[in-house]
Every structure is written in structure tokens, then in C-alpha cells.
Amino acid sequence: MEKQNINDLINKAKSSNQQKAIQKIVPILNKEVDEVQFSFYIEKELLKKLKMKALQEDTSMKQLVNDAVKSFLAEL
């Protein structure tokens, strides 16, 4: 392409006043359960078993741990 043709294309693109889509991001304010972050150390083999169980049950490790703690506390 010649230099003149490129400049014409650039000017044509600049002159077209196309509306640009602006995406608004809104945070989710309501959580179903009030949560806090908690970290701890766990044995390597237990973690592997937890990961496998989560995969087998098609759920998250977080959900499995929460369910196990709730079950344990209900038995007290």
C-alpha cells in the first residue's frame, strides 16, 4: 500500500464516531453465608485424598471441609 492510502485509512477510522461499548463491573454484595479466610497446614496424603474425593463427588474441597467440620461439631 502506498503511504497516502494508509493515511487515508487512518483518517477515515478517526473520523468515524462509532459508539464504544463500556462494560460496567458491579461487585456482588450479598453472600449467602458470611465467610472468613482460614489457613492451616494439612498432611500431604490427606490433601491428596481430599482432592480426589472432591473430584469424585464433583464438588469443591472447601465444601467437603465445611461439611466435615459441621458433621463433627454436630456430634459433640
Protein Blocks (a to p, Z undefined) as FASTA:
>chain_A
ZZklmmmmmmmmmmpccddddddddddfbdfbdcddddddddfklmmmmmmmmmmnopaf
klmmmmmmmmmmmmZZ
